[in-house]
Amino acid sequence: APIVNTAVLGAFAKATGEIKLDILLDAIKEGVPAKPKENAQAAQDAYEKVVL
């Protein structure tokens, strides 16, 4: 299962505009040792679901 914090980061990125999604996804894919693709997808899904 993805790490919950990666989804939270995706939501944070969308809500604040402080982190660009592509940069966040690259950082997750390069820096998360466990299931990087799944964690990047969780962040992207959360980003897309945030409604402002």
Secondary structure, 3 states (H helix, E strand, C coil): CCCHHHHHHHHHHHHHCCCCHHHHHHHHHHHCCCCHHHHHHHHHHHHHHCCC
